Amino acid sequence: MKKRLESGISARSVGFSELSWVKIHAEELGLKGVIAVQNDGSIKIIAEGPEEDLIIFAQELEKEEHSLSRVENFYINWEKPTGEFQDFSILAEHEELV
């Protein structure tokens, strides 16, 4: 069954290497979606795919969140998939996800 995961991570010192790490793990699991740095410096992740793969992805995010340098907040919400993504991408700077 396909699902949609929305996650947010607030941390100090988030850079391109952290965004790339998330993208690589999502692609390894065949997930589609997007990651972006929000105006407040937090990261927002939207991923869609098979529920079992999203669970693995969520566990990796939780397990590795310490690599994001001083995590201050972390959440995951589960929703119905929209099918809007063709791949997993990193949004350009100043392109905020709503």
N, C-alpha and C positions, 0 to 999 in steps of 0.2 A: 504494500500500500504506500502510495506517495504521500509525502508530508512536506511542510514548510517550517523551517526553523528560523526564528529571528533572535539574534543575540546582540547584546551590547556589553562592551568592556570599557571601563574607565581606568586609565592607567597613566602614569607619568612616563614621558619619554617614549612615545610610540613612533616608530620609524618605518621606512619601507621594508626593512628585513622582517619585521613582525607581520606586516600585511602580506608579504610574499609567503611567509611560513603558513599562514591560514589558507591562502590560495592554493599552494602546493598540496596541502592535506585534503582540501575539498576536491581538487582535480584527481588525486589518487583514488578517491572514493566515487568518482564519476558524478559528483554533485554539480548542480548549476546554481548560479546566484551571483552575489556581489558583496564586496567589502568596501567600506569607505570610512575615512576619518571625518567626524562631524565637526561643526564649528567650535564646539566646546572641547575638542581634543579627544573625545571618546571614539571608540570604534563601533560601527554597526555592521553586522553580518546578516545577510539573508541567504539561506541555502535551501534548495529543493532537491528531493530525490527520494529513494526508497527509505522507509522509516528506519530499518535496521542500519543503513549506512549513516543516516543522520544521527542516530544514537551514538555510533562510534565517533563521529565527528564532534558531537557535543562532549563526549568523554575526553577526547583529545584536547579540546579547548579548555575544559576544566583542569585537566591534568597539567597542561603546559602553560596555563595562564600566568604562572610566575615568571615565565620568560618574557612577558610583556612589561617587565620592569615596574614593580610596585603597583599591583592591581588594587584599585580602590573600590570597584564595584563590578559585578558580573551577573548577568541574567540570561535566561533562555525562555522564549515563548514558543509554543507550538501552534501552528495554524494550518488552514487548508492551503494546498499549493495553488498558484495562479498560472503556472506554466509560462511565465513571461520571459524567462532567461534561456539563452541559447548555449551559454558556457558559464564559467566562473571568472569574474573580472574584478579588477581593482579600479575604483572610480578615481578620476583625476582629482587633484587637490581642489578644494572649494566646490566640488559636486556633492552636495549633502543628500543623503537618503532621508526620505520622510517616513 
